[in-house]
Amino acid sequence: MAGGVLFWTVFYLAIPGNARAQTTDEQELFAIKAEMRRLEAQVEAIERRHRKNTPLRRQAALPAHNPQTASVEPAVAKASTITVKTPRRLTPDILPLLARPDSPAQFSSGASRQDTRTAEAPFLQWTGHVRDEPHRTAIDLSSSSPLAITQTAVDQLPPIFRIGNISVRLGGFVDMSNIWRSSNLTSGPATAWNNFPYANSPNHGLPEERLSAQLTRFSTLLEANPTPSVRLQSYIEADFGGSAATTNSVQISGYTPRLRQGYFTFTQKKWGLHVLMGQAWSLTTNYAKGVIPRQEQLPAVTDNNQIPGITFTRVPQIRIGKDWSQKYWLALSIEDPQATFAFSKPFASGDYLPAAYGQTAGARSFYANSGGVLLNPNSSYTYNPAPDIVLKGAVDTSFGHYEVFGLARWFRALVEAPGATQTHKSTSFGGGVGAGMTMPLGTRALQLTGNVLAGQGVGRYGPSLIPDTTLNGQGSLSPVPEMMGSLGLIGHPASSVLLYTYGGVEAAGRSRYIGADGHQYGYGVTDTNLAGCSVEFGTCDAQTRTLASFTAGGWWHFLEGHYGSLMGGLQYTYIRKFAFKGNDGAGHAVDPTTFGHTVYVTFRYFPFQQ
């Protein structure tokens, strides 16, 4: 009994009043087990000393031999050496809070304990062996946008190891995709929807077959919780969608890693404050819940360029968001700008425009430069006077998620007016409004999702990359009107099966001027000779007016265990492209159109989803 009382006295006194709670469940569990082992060793040492010293103290304190008491002396001596066995293991439910390992404990007699300090928790600590922590590692296909498919679902995985007070989660998958297209685009596992050729191209109707592992993806999520209401996270996601000068598919297919996402977030739960800085999905992207990262409503398609009609970019940004009870959301995002450009005639930055009606000479316009240090020298980068700004409001209800947003953009050109000797800056404004929703259709096994964006100069935000801008007669950039939207139906016939179908459209309007020669210039002109678009090797300067698509596919999670998970995916997409009307040179209207089919067969191995 004395040993048991002494054990609990030591345990109680070893806990200081200002003990600091560990930042995560796994960290607290590690500290509990370490303290249990230390206390167990300490109690055993005390018991050994107690058994050794107690008989000697008892014997010295006994009175002189008395025959009358001799009969009871053996019993007293025996009783004095009885000890109560202390349990060798302590359960966490009786340890609500632990002291810091280096805090001294005081015995009831006032003497300090001997130096029994346990070792500090290691700076680098593996946590994969902890089995007591409740976590979710199976692939969840019940969502309309399963994160394991659209991103890496790293939030649903347990920490692999810990660096100090920072937990580290690893995610990703190995991807093997077989791509077939009805026309040759010479593209990897991301289809450039606007590039399906017209009949004048020899690539039209020439099937393309390609195998690729470029979509293999890895991610890392680091998390720290300085206080119960503050969370810091850093997320990095990469794949092998890059291509360098040494890349070839003849011998090694050595495609290069590229950054998909890389950002950190700050969350103050009590205030409902959310801050994001880094490269992430644009705030214009449709969300399944709230407006926070890794909750985007992305189609569960296998093509890395999504489907026509989806609104998205992945760009560097600074985002500030606020939630009210995790139901109402408001966010403002300042995002990296960039614009696409097209003109009815071949035109490079710094060229002279065809003279506008009533003028004898055309303006000279500069709108882009080639990439410099740390940028792609083979790409053009437009002049960007200000970042893109997105303001979004969202609400989460029991019958779905709904959101609306506004987008503001600015475009700049450097213009030399006809006859002038100096240039001047010309800035144009663009932008639009959009909305999105995700809702169940009477049952959790069937969901409907959709999005829409309409405005001027918003082509960059669609997968088809319809031009943002063209040039007007004065040499300034003129935003191209556009509308894009999609509607999807997602079904869950079984917990391991996901089926989906999507329809999407992107359509552009006209932005043009009349030249001194009476012809139209800009985007959406209708007086171009397009007779060659239907003749092999003919000339075809058609400009895209509308892209419409239909997609159907699904995923099957057919294998899972402590060795990881395997999934198979199948997707079919039909694309139809319509051009602005032209003529055949003889006064007859010509309306070029083309089509394409794509089929994906994909297998993915998820080593972390066990």
Secondary structure as UniProt FT lines:
FT   HELIX           2..13
FT   TURN            17..18
FT   HELIX           25..61
FT   HELIX           67..70
FT   TURN            71..72
FT   HELIX           73..80
FT   HELIX           92..94
FT   TURN            101..102
FT   TURN            108..109
FT   STRAND          124..126
FT   TURN            128..129
FT   HELIX           147..150
FT   HELIX           154..156
FT   STRAND          161..163
FT   TURN            164..165
FT   STRAND          166..181
FT   HELIX           193..195
FT   TURN            199..200
FT   TURN            202..205
FT   STRAND          208..212
FT   TURN            214..215
FT   STRAND          217..227
FT   TURN            228..229
FT   STRAND          230..242
FT   TURN            245..246
FT   TURN            249..252
FT   STRAND          256..268
FT   TURN            269..272
FT   STRAND          273..281
FT   TURN            283..284
FT   TURN            290..291
FT   TURN            293..294
FT   TURN            304..305
FT   TURN            308..309
FT   STRAND          314..324
FT   TURN            325..327
FT   STRAND          328..335
FT   TURN            349..350
FT   TURN            357..358
FT   STRAND          364..366
FT   STRAND          368..370
FT   TURN            373..374
FT   TURN            377..378
FT   STRAND          380..382
FT   STRAND          388..397
FT   TURN            398..399
FT   STRAND          400..416
FT   TURN            418..419
FT   STRAND          424..440
FT   TURN            444..445
FT   STRAND          446..456
FT   HELIX           459..461
FT   TURN            463..464
FT   STRAND          469..471
FT   TURN            473..474
FT   STRAND          477..479
FT   STRAND          481..494
FT   TURN            495..496
FT   STRAND          497..508
FT   STRAND          511..515
FT   TURN            516..517
FT   STRAND          520..523
FT   HELIX           531..534
FT   TURN            536..537
FT   STRAND          544..561
FT   TURN            562..563
FT   STRAND          564..579
FT   STRAND          582..583
FT   STRAND          589..590
FT   STRAND          593..606
FT   TURN            607..608
//
